[in-house]
Amino acid sequence: MYRKFSSVLRVLLFATFGIVLLWLIFRNQDIDLIYANLKKANYYWASMVFVFGFISNINRSARWNMLLEPLGYKPKLYNTFIAVLIGYFANLGLPRMGEVFRCSILNRYENVPVDKSFGTVVTERIIDVISLFVCLAIVLLFEFERVSNIFYDFIVNPILNKLQSLLGHSANTNLIAMGVLLVLLVLLFLIWKFIRKSSYYERIIKILNGFNEGLLSIRKVKNIPLLIFHTAMMWVMYWMMAYLCFNSFDFTAMLSPLTGFVVMVFGGFGFAAPVQGGFGVFHFIVSQTLAQYGVEINNGLSYALLNHSVQTISVILFGLIALIALPIINKPKSKSEI
């Protein structure tokens, strides 16, 4: 009873947080303009998000099967695919709960132990994080000035402005920045000293060792180039989901594939936030990123709202279909059919 109540409470907490973020982002914006933009949007290009999202899930499922094979399990691709779809659907209810759901599905229909399949999911997440930071490195290589502007506009400058308002406008900005950096370094050192002496240190080391073991398990995969191919294809699909949706609006249609790549990367960080489906966080990050390319905030929010909505609808639609199809596809055959 307590566990059920705790789960419901967490769902409501994360959902409330997402709703509050959306309200904060849209409260001072021109809602009529955003509505008008969505009304005249070209939904053919937005529907491409369905197509490329579907393909990316096939790549993810095939890659997951490759990670399971060294453990002695060869689940059917359609069951792995359905498990992935249901996992994404479950994540809309509670972030990261989908990973447990999809492992449970493979356990029930393919007899893959949950602990072993979950280990491969950890490996998957490590690969995804590495891939995201590789993409970020590419963005920094080609778009360093704009990326640094985002960092300064939304992290450094607000902190400095707040400190200047507290200390007076005559305060030297460089001295303030150096002081803040020094304080942060001292705080990090003190926190590290505290952790080293606490019981949490051993837990953290165990978690890091688990990640390390998960990462090293990749070496057991028979066909590494194919695993890299599926990973690369997933990110290409995500890229196309961001870029092709530009064509839905006149104010983003002229943006380049490189801009689409930048939006994909920063949007990825939005989805990584501990909020169902990245609600609020995705919209803020994407709209502010597009602002660096001359897209007005209301227009940027229109794009973010459309792109995110189509992705969310596809997750719900594919998830519901997968839930219905799973028991039907795996229905035991009668003796006459064998």
C-alpha positions as CSV (number, residue, x, y, z in Angstrom):
1,M,0.0,0.0,0.0
2,Y,2.8,2.4,0.9
3,R,4.7,1.6,-2.3
4,K,1.6,2.3,-4.4
5,F,1.0,5.6,-2.6
6,S,4.7,6.5,-3.0
7,S,4.6,5.8,-6.7
8,V,1.4,7.8,-7.2
9,L,2.9,10.7,-5.2
10,R,6.1,10.7,-7.3
11,V,4.1,10.7,-10.6
12,L,2.0,13.7,-9.3
13,L,5.2,15.5,-8.1
14,F,7.0,15.2,-11.4
15,A,3.8,16.0,-13.4
16,T,3.2,19.1,-11.3
17,F,6.8,20.2,-11.8
18,G,6.4,19.8,-15.6
19,I,3.1,21.8,-15.6
20,V,4.6,24.6,-13.5
21,L,7.6,24.8,-15.8
22,L,5.3,25.0,-18.8
23,W,3.2,27.7,-17.1
24,L,6.3,29.7,-16.2
25,I,7.6,29.5,-19.8
26,F,4.4,30.4,-21.6
27,R,2.8,32.8,-19.1
28,N,4.3,36.0,-20.5
29,Q,4.3,34.9,-24.1
30,D,1.9,35.8,-26.9
31,I,-0.4,32.7,-26.8
32,D,-2.5,34.0,-29.7
33,L,0.5,34.2,-31.9
34,I,1.7,30.7,-30.9
35,Y,-1.9,29.3,-31.6
36,A,-1.9,31.1,-35.0
37,N,1.5,29.5,-35.8
38,L,0.3,26.0,-34.9
39,K,-2.9,26.5,-36.8
40,K,-1.1,27.3,-40.1
41,A,1.8,24.9,-39.6
42,N,2.6,22.3,-42.2
43,Y,1.8,19.0,-40.4
44,Y,3.2,16.8,-43.2
45,W,6.7,17.7,-42.1
46,A,5.7,17.3,-38.4
47,S,4.4,13.8,-39.2
48,M,8.0,12.9,-40.2
49,V,8.7,12.8,-36.5
50,F,6.5,9.7,-36.3
51,V,8.4,8.0,-39.1
52,F,11.9,8.6,-38.0
53,G,11.0,8.0,-34.3
54,F,9.6,4.6,-35.3
55,I,12.8,3.7,-37.2
56,S,15.0,4.9,-34.3
57,N,13.2,2.5,-32.0
58,I,13.9,-0.4,-34.4
59,N,17.6,0.5,-34.2
60,R,17.4,0.7,-30.4
61,S,15.7,-2.7,-30.2
62,A,18.3,-4.4,-32.6
63,R,21.1,-2.9,-30.5
64,W,19.6,-4.1,-27.3
65,N,19.4,-7.7,-28.7
66,M,23.1,-7.4,-29.6
67,L,23.9,-6.6,-25.9
68,L,21.7,-9.5,-24.7
69,E,23.3,-12.1,-27.0
70,P,26.6,-12.4,-25.1
71,L,24.6,-13.2,-22.0
72,G,23.2,-16.3,-23.8
73,Y,19.8,-14.8,-24.7
74,K,18.3,-14.2,-28.2
75,P,14.9,-12.6,-27.7
76,K,12.7,-12.1,-30.8
77,L,13.2,-8.7,-32.3
78,Y,9.4,-7.9,-32.2
79,N,9.2,-8.6,-28.5
80,T,12.3,-6.4,-27.8
81,F,10.8,-3.7,-30.0
82,I,7.4,-3.8,-28.2
83,A,9.2,-3.7,-24.9
84,V,11.1,-0.6,-25.9
85,L,7.8,1.1,-27.1
86,I,6.1,0.3,-23.8
87,G,9.1,1.5,-21.9
88,Y,8.9,4.9,-23.5
89,F,5.2,5.0,-22.7
90,A,5.8,4.1,-19.1
91,N,8.4,6.9,-18.8
92,L,5.6,9.4,-19.4
93,G,4.1,8.3,-16.1
94,L,7.4,8.2,-14.1
95,P,10.8,9.1,-15.4
96,R,13.1,6.0,-15.8
97,M,10.4,3.6,-14.9
98,G,10.2,2.4,-18.5
99,E,13.6,0.7,-18.1
100,V,12.1,-1.6,-15.4
101,F,9.0,-2.2,-17.5
102,R,10.8,-3.3,-20.6
103,C,13.0,-5.7,-18.6
104,S,10.0,-7.2,-17.0
105,I,8.4,-7.7,-20.4
106,L,11.4,-9.6,-21.7
107,N,11.4,-11.7,-18.5
108,R,7.8,-12.7,-19.0
109,Y,7.8,-13.4,-22.7
110,E,11.5,-14.3,-23.4
111,N,12.6,-15.7,-20.0
112,V,15.4,-13.1,-19.8
113,P,16.2,-12.5,-16.1
114,V,15.4,-8.9,-15.1
115,D,18.8,-8.4,-13.4
116,K,20.7,-9.4,-16.5
117,S,18.6,-7.4,-18.9
118,F,18.7,-4.4,-16.7
119,G,22.5,-4.6,-16.8
120,T,22.3,-4.2,-20.5
121,V,20.0,-1.3,-20.2
122,V,22.6,0.4,-18.0
123,T,25.1,-0.3,-20.8
124,E,22.7,1.2,-23.3
125,R,22.3,4.4,-21.2
126,I,26.1,4.7,-21.0
127,I,26.4,4.5,-24.8
128,D,23.6,7.1,-25.1
129,V,25.3,9.5,-22.7
130,I,28.7,9.1,-24.5
131,S,26.9,9.6,-27.9
132,L,25.2,12.8,-26.6
133,F,28.5,14.2,-25.5
134,V,30.2,13.3,-28.8
135,C,27.4,15.2,-30.5
136,L,27.9,18.1,-28.1
137,A,31.6,18.1,-29.0
138,I,30.7,18.3,-32.7
139,V,28.4,21.3,-31.9
140,L,31.2,23.0,-30.0
141,L,33.6,22.4,-32.9
142,F,31.3,24.1,-35.4
143,E,29.1,26.4,-33.3
144,F,31.2,27.4,-30.4
145,E,30.3,31.1,-30.4
146,R,26.5,30.5,-30.3
147,V,26.8,27.7,-27.7
148,S,29.0,29.9,-25.5
149,N,26.3,32.7,-25.9
150,I,23.7,30.3,-24.6
151,F,25.9,29.4,-21.6
152,Y,26.7,33.0,-20.8
153,D,23.1,34.3,-21.4
154,F,21.4,31.7,-19.2
155,I,23.9,30.7,-16.6
156,V,26.8,33.1,-16.1
157,N,25.1,36.5,-16.8
158,P,22.1,35.9,-14.6
159,I,24.4,35.0,-11.7
160,L,26.6,38.0,-12.2
161,N,23.6,40.4,-12.6
162,K,22.1,39.1,-9.4
163,L,25.4,39.6,-7.5
164,Q,25.9,43.1,-8.9
165,S,22.4,44.0,-7.8
166,L,23.3,42.8,-4.3
167,L,26.8,44.3,-4.2
168,G,26.1,47.4,-6.2
169,H,26.6,48.3,-9.9
170,S,30.1,49.6,-9.3
171,A,31.3,46.1,-8.4
172,N,33.9,44.7,-10.9
173,T,32.4,41.9,-12.9
174,N,35.7,40.1,-13.4
175,L,36.4,40.1,-9.6
176,I,32.9,38.8,-8.9
177,A,33.3,36.0,-11.4
178,M,36.7,35.0,-9.9
179,G,35.1,35.2,-6.4
180,V,32.2,33.0,-7.4
181,L,34.6,30.5,-9.0
182,L,36.7,30.4,-5.9
183,V,33.7,29.9,-3.7
184,L,32.4,27.1,-5.9
185,L,35.8,25.3,-5.8
186,V,36.0,25.6,-2.0
187,L,32.4,24.2,-1.7
188,L,33.2,21.3,-4.1
189,F,36.3,20.5,-2.0
190,L,34.3,20.5,1.2
191,I,31.6,18.4,-0.2
192,W,34.1,15.9,-1.5
193,K,35.8,15.8,1.9
194,F,32.4,15.1,3.5
195,I,31.5,12.4,1.0
196,R,34.8,10.7,1.5
197,K,34.1,10.3,5.2
198,S,30.4,9.4,4.9
199,S,28.7,6.1,4.2
200,Y,27.6,7.4,0.8
201,Y,31.2,7.2,-0.5
202,E,31.1,3.4,-0.8
203,R,27.7,3.5,-2.5
204,I,29.0,6.0,-5.1
205,I,32.0,3.9,-5.7
206,K,29.8,0.8,-6.2
207,I,27.6,2.7,-8.7
208,L,30.7,3.9,-10.6
209,N,32.0,0.4,-10.7
210,G,28.7,-0.9,-12.0
211,F,28.8,1.7,-14.8
212,N,32.4,0.6,-15.5
213,E,31.4,-3.1,-15.7
214,G,28.4,-2.2,-17.9
215,L,30.6,-0.3,-20.3
216,L,33.2,-3.1,-20.4
217,S,30.5,-5.6,-21.3
218,I,30.3,-4.0,-24.7
219,R,33.6,-5.9,-25.5
220,K,31.6,-9.1,-25.5
221,V,29.4,-8.0,-28.4
222,K,30.3,-10.1,-31.5
223,N,29.8,-7.3,-34.1
224,I,30.9,-4.0,-32.7
225,P,30.7,-2.2,-36.1
226,L,27.0,-3.2,-36.3
227,L,26.4,-1.9,-32.8
228,I,28.0,1.4,-33.7
229,F,25.9,1.5,-36.9
230,H,22.6,1.1,-35.0
231,T,23.7,3.8,-32.4
232,A,24.7,6.2,-35.2
233,M,21.4,5.6,-37.1
234,M,19.5,6.3,-33.9
235,W,21.1,9.8,-33.6
236,V,20.7,10.4,-37.3
237,M,16.9,9.7,-36.9
238,Y,16.8,12.1,-33.9
239,W,18.6,14.7,-36.1
240,M,16.0,14.3,-38.9
241,M,13.2,14.6,-36.3
242,A,14.5,18.0,-35.3
243,Y,15.6,19.3,-38.7
244,L,12.7,18.2,-40.9
245,C,10.2,19.7,-38.5
246,F,11.8,23.1,-39.3
247,N,9.8,22.9,-42.6
248,S,6.5,23.1,-40.6
249,F,7.0,26.9,-40.2
250,D,8.0,29.7,-42.4
251,F,10.2,31.2,-39.7
252,T,12.3,28.0,-39.3
253,A,12.2,26.7,-42.9
254,M,15.4,28.5,-43.8
255,L,17.5,27.0,-40.9
256,S,20.3,24.7,-41.9
257,P,20.8,21.0,-41.1
258,L,23.6,22.1,-38.7
259,T,21.1,24.1,-36.8
260,G,18.8,21.1,-36.7
261,F,21.8,19.1,-35.2
262,V,22.3,21.8,-32.5
263,V,18.6,21.7,-31.6
264,M,18.7,17.9,-31.5
265,V,21.6,18.0,-29.0
266,F,20.2,20.6,-26.7
267,G,16.7,19.1,-27.0
268,G,18.3,15.8,-25.9
269,F,19.5,17.4,-22.7
270,G,15.9,18.6,-22.2
271,F,14.5,15.1,-22.5
272,A,17.2,13.9,-20.1
273,A,15.8,16.1,-17.3
274,P,14.0,14.2,-14.6
275,V,10.5,15.3,-15.8
276,Q,8.0,13.2,-17.7
277,G,8.9,13.5,-21.4
278,G,11.0,16.6,-20.8
279,F,7.8,18.8,-20.4
280,G,8.8,22.4,-19.9
281,V,12.5,21.9,-19.9
282,F,12.5,20.8,-23.6
283,H,10.4,23.8,-24.6
284,F,12.7,26.3,-22.8
285,I,16.0,24.9,-24.0
286,V,14.9,24.6,-27.6
287,S,13.3,28.0,-27.9
288,Q,16.3,29.7,-26.3
289,T,18.6,27.7,-28.7
290,L,16.6,28.9,-31.7
291,A,16.8,32.4,-30.4
292,Q,20.6,32.3,-31.1
293,Y,19.7,31.8,-34.7
294,G,17.4,34.8,-35.0
295,V,14.1,33.0,-34.3
296,E,11.8,35.1,-32.1
297,I,11.0,33.4,-28.7
298,N,7.2,33.0,-29.4
299,N,8.1,31.4,-32.8
300,G,10.7,29.2,-31.1
301,L,8.1,28.1,-28.6
302,S,5.7,27.3,-31.4
303,Y,8.3,25.0,-33.0
304,A,9.2,23.4,-29.6
305,L,5.6,22.8,-28.8
306,L,4.8,21.2,-32.1
307,N,7.9,19.0,-32.2
308,H,7.5,17.9,-28.5
309,S,3.7,17.3,-29.0
310,V,4.2,15.1,-32.0
311,Q,6.9,13.1,-30.2
312,T,4.7,12.7,-27.1
313,I,1.7,11.7,-29.2
314,S,3.8,9.1,-31.1
315,V,5.0,7.6,-27.8
316,I,1.5,7.3,-26.5
317,L,0.1,5.9,-29.7
318,F,2.9,3.4,-30.3
319,G,2.8,2.5,-26.6
320,L,-0.9,1.7,-26.5
321,I,-0.7,-0.3,-29.7
322,A,2.3,-2.2,-28.3
323,L,0.3,-3.0,-25.0
324,I,-2.5,-4.4,-27.1
325,A,-0.3,-6.3,-29.5
326,L,2.0,-7.9,-26.9
327,P,-0.3,-10.6,-25.6
328,I,-1.8,-11.2,-29.0
329,I,1.5,-11.8,-30.7
330,N,2.7,-14.0,-27.9
331,K,-0.6,-15.9,-27.6
332,P,0.2,-19.6,-27.0
333,K,-0.4,-21.8,-30.0
334,S,-3.0,-24.5,-29.7
335,K,-2.1,-28.1,-30.4
336,S,-3.8,-28.0,-33.8
337,E,-1.5,-25.1,-34.9
338,I,1.7,-26.8,-33.8
